[in-house]
Amino acid sequence: MCEMIEVRIRFLSALADAAGVSEARLRVRRGVKLKDLVHEIEVKFPGVMRARRRIPVTVLVNGTARSPLFEVDCDAEVALMPPASGG
């Protein structure tokens, strides 16, 4: 059982521009709450924090929208996705 886990973070669309990368990996404690992981992402990538103040962001864990209290486990992929645009 792992105490620390590596989480793959994907920044989609405008959030990739805000982060300066489209993908990153973070080591966090196992069972970290999604809201705490998002805070860590914002600390490491301040452009993402600024973008989240301007636009709503959906946070997906392994392709599914999750509650801020969801506990992230081993081998998770977390994607930050801005609203779809188009017309």
Steps between C-alpha positions, in 0.01 A plus 500: 500500500645835399505793741612749237353483152586656169206666329497590133360850447364604160429861414256532212457786254548847654616345827803352322589854393447624857716222647768522232481122454233257388594231749680462832547247778466573869589284800240527772387294795263215424136588563554874454170683454449633150457857630841477671661360186353785295646744754844339457463527123417870534805557722729328249331660198384852601370567150241229555384672819460828311309324220265329750406843633382601152344182362319199646718190497379140510732259682491141379657199670555213259253663261219557752399826668547460874409682820767717666494248788582205274814315616760460229668159489798335329541535122239775469484738210358842583394725214413868534260598225361843415153533348467387140473783252362511154180566329 
